[in-house]
């Protein structure tokens, strides 16, 4: 099961970038800088549509790959992803 979690981050990031680029012209600039660590924060903010500092399960539904990783990434079980939990998906850390 942990192997799937390590493979999922790349898929999640690809799907997030693809989905957001298709839905917002502003993502074109951000995807050009995909190597930049700040881009991960921008992705988080774009998924946090209510701007409360968390990605809820409902907000994650916009991205199927994130839905797949959501349960395992939600390490405290509160039903939402903090920036810290989201960064762990990005880095592949547990």
N, C-alpha and C positions, 0 to 999 in steps of 0.2 A: 504494500500500500504506500509506503514512503517513496518508493521509486516513482510512482505515478505523480506524487506531489512535486518531485524534482523536475519531471518532464513538463508538468502543467504550467510552470511560470512562463516559459517561452511561448507556449500556446496562448496563455491568457494575455500576455503583452501584445502578441501579434493580433489577436482578435480585438483587443481594446483599441489598438492603433487603427486597425482597419475599419471598425465600426464607427469610431469617432471621426475619422477622416471622411467617411462617407456622409456623416450627418452634420459636419461643421467645417466650413472653409478655413476657419482659423487653425484647425489641426494640421493643415498643410505645412505651416511653418514649424510646428512642434515635431511632426514626424521627421522633418529634415534633420532635426537635432536629437534623434532617437538615442544616441549614445550618451547624451547629457543626463546626469542624475536628476536635474531639475525637471526633466520631462516626465519622470515618474510622478512627481508631485502634481504636475499639470494634468496627467491622466486621472489621478485620484480626484482632483478638484472637478474635472469634467464629469466624472461619474457621480460625484456628490451633488446631485441636482438641487437638494434643499439647503445646501451650504451649512450643514450642522457639524461638519468635521468628521462624519462617518459615512460609509457606504452601506446602506441598508440592503436587506435581501431583495426588496422591491427594486431599488436602484440597480442592483447587480443583475436583475433580470434583463436589462438592456444588452447584456453581453453573455452569450451562452457559455463561453469558456470560463468566465469569472464565476458563473453559477456553479459550474463543475468543481471549482477549487474553493468555493465560498465556505462550505462546512468545515473543511480542514484548516483553512486560513483563519477562521473565527476561533482563535485559541481560547478566549475567555467565555465563549458560548453565549454572548449577549445578543446575537442575531444581527450584528453589524460589524463592519470592518473599520478599525481605526487606521490611521496612516501607518502606524508601526506594523500592524498585521498585514497591510497591503504591501509595504516594503519588503516583508519577509517573502511574499509571493514573488516579487520582482527579483530578489536576490537568491531565492532558493534556500534560504535559511529556515531552520525549524523554529 
